[in-house]
Amino acid sequence: MDAQHPSEHPFEPERYERYAEPVYRFNVNRRQFFKLFGGGLAVVCVGTGALALQPSDGANDPAPTALPDDIGSWLHIGEDGTVTVYTGKVEVGQNIRTSLTQAVAEELRVPVEAVQLVMGDTDLTPYDRGTFGSRTTPTMAPRLRSAAAAAREVLIDLAAETWQADRGALVVAAGKVTHPATGRSVAFGALTQGQKLVQTIAADAPVTPATQWKVAGTSVPKVGGRAFVTGEHRYVSDMKLPDMRYGKILRPPAFGATLRSLDAGRAGAMDGVTVVHDGSFVGVAAPDPQTAARAVAAMRAEWDVPPQPSRAELFDYLKEHAAAGRGGRDRHVTGDVEQGLAAADETLAHTYTIDFIAHAPLEPRAALAQWAGDKLTVWTGTQRPFGVRSELAEAFRIPEERVRVIMPDTGSGYGGKHTGEAAVEAARLARAAGKPVKLVWTREEEFTWAYFRPAGVIEVRSGVRRDGTVTAWAFHNYNSGGAAIETPYVVPNQHIAFHAVQSPLRQGSYRGLAAPANVFARESQMDAMARLVSMDPLAFRLKNLRDARLQAVFEAAAEAFGWRRAKPAPGHGFGIAGGVDKGGYVATCAEVAVDRASGHVQVVRVVAAFECGAVVNPDHLKNQVEGSIIQGLGGALFESIDFADGRVLNPRFSRYRVPRFSDTPLLDVILLDRKDLPSAGAGEAPIIGIAPAVGNAIFDATGIRLHTLPMAPHGLET
């Protein structure tokens, strides 16, 4: 890795917090398509365009412009009846492979086992910006449903024509078209035998409503789950190619360091070792991992390290350097905050602080690179295969058409695998060695050289009347981002702004972006205002809400938790919080137990109510919510990156505290299935409620209001 300044990152959270609809490009004409995938029926799902069936005898294919450039997905039914779907989305443990398969199986009326998804292969799948922002379910799933529905209708037309039957009398089920009146049936493959058909449809083609789902809406087991459980699935770190070499990088001692001198003579003299030195990039390719590590250790390097701030200076640094960024950016201004404060019976001002935290994925970054002539192929775990392809093409100054990125289903990302550092490193080493090179980051490298969830300072001023009406709301976020920054509560006088800062560490996307930070500050402040006017925290929120969907999850969570019925035991406390992010509505109730003598905080139980429109797979959705809650506990209570002089001081799990089994509370997830609403994503929104709910419960138990994340890294300090 080049020793760039940590703030010069290509994937800033502020740039991506408002996710646009994905853009898809796949420039393949009909002749090329059938050469790649064989005969049969191909359905192309695009954003716009008319329904048009284009028959072909294979001899006089139209010009390349016969298929549009902006394509959401390919669906192909082969002559053997195989249903294959091609999408640029990827699977990083969120079970999106399963839910997308369900969408296709639902519309084609075939078993889930009959559908194969090809995902994240830049040579085979349509262009896709990436798998992030909880966008796959609301954007890709409808496209696949439309493609599958169009394919179903074409198959009905073909059978009706073959049998000279009324198409309305035909039924599609189990991979066949059947004519019940005559008992005739024909398999999909037989209908498409010897044909080359292309169906182009609009993204809003009619599909089966959620109230009639038979496959979607059910708890289908994880596609390929057995391979993961048995170890059959091969991650990039498991892969091997003939005559492969192993890569290792000489890392700088600190962020922003530049290489002054290098003596790599001893490393270069080792048997089978190739040394690569290009500017500040230094690495080796060796016959085995142990030799690679010894070669790097044998190098003698001198570095220039600039002075940098430490964690102890972090929050002052963010406030002081806000002007060095892009300045303030108003998100919402209405009324007059000062007048609202003057009209309040009580006012409250607090500053909330958010530490940097790491993604800590189960699988560190890894890449396997192979050059074949002027063509580069890289296998790597990434949420943005096409983005990594662009990085590789730029790094080696070659056309993107000569770069192929293949993304095997990968061991988690949480927003942390947008960039392709390991891919570029492996490719540089492979080009120099003239052989395939696999590079697997160590845990220390993952903790240090990946980017972090942004730290932040959030200043909140608010005013409230004695009857519980919020009159004023001023909310300023420094650095952590603008996701979910606007309040869902009705407040006549508001000023909400995000202030960008030149970050002292490399930062980027994290599950929920800035939403966990902004919701923590907002819901903590709301709780404090409720206590200020002696109102029940739930009643206070409901009084100031007009959003029926958010009201519904608050009521559902409170009912299941026993909010109005139960009282906390001595040393225990109850807390509640909620919010909206990326189309998901969540309310979280938490019970904590605090040992005042030791300061130990234990989250005893959590109830979360979640609503994201029509539920596609109930069990997998519950898994998402539960995973979000457990991951969110880390950032709430103890996760924090410690750093000084450009060095991360806790770059391993023995020093970086993540949630353990002993930290896991009793979990109860309530799903509100709104079949009258489109399905939204669920990978991010459920995480936003846990930190403020726990913080509010700690206050309920102790009377201590905590304003920083993490709240109790070493126990509650009283």
Buried (B, 14 or more C-beta within 10 A) or exposed (E): BBBBBBBEBEBBBBEBBEBEEBEBEBBBBBBEBBEEBBBBBBBBBBBEBEEEBBEBEEEEBEEEEBBBEBBBBBBBBBBEBBBBBBBBBBBBBBBBBBBBBBBBBBBBBBEBEBBBBBBBBBEBBBBBBBBBBBBBBBBBBBBBBBBBBBBBBBBBBBBBEEBEBEBEBBEBEEBBBBBEEEEBBBBBBBBBBEBBBBBBBBBEBEBBEBEEBEBBBBEBEBBBEEEBEEEEBEBBBEBEBEEBBBBBBBBBEBBBBBBEEBEBEBBBEBEEBBBBBEEBBBBBBBBEEEBBBBBBEBBEBEBEBEEBBBBEEBBEBBBEBBEEBEEBEEBBEEBBBBBBBEBBEEBBEBBBBBBBBBBBBEBBBBBBBBBEEEEBBBBBBBBBBBBBBBBBBEBBEBEBEBBBBBBBBBBBBBBBBBBBBBBBBBBBBBBBBEBBBBBBBBBEBBBBBBBBBBBBBBBBBBBBEEEBBBBBBBBBBBBBBBBBBBBBBEBBBBBBBBBBBBBBBBBBBBBBBBBBBBBBBBBBBBBBBBBBBEBBBBBBBBBBBEBEBBBBBBBBBBBBBEBEEEEBEEEBBBBBBBBBBBBBBBBBBBBBBBEEEEEEBBBBBBBBBBBBBBBBBBBBBBBBBBBBBBBBBBBBBBBBBBBBBBBBEBBEEEEBBBBEEEBBBEBBBBBBBBBEBBBBBBBBBBBBBBBBBBBBBBBBBBEBBBBBBBBBBEBBEE
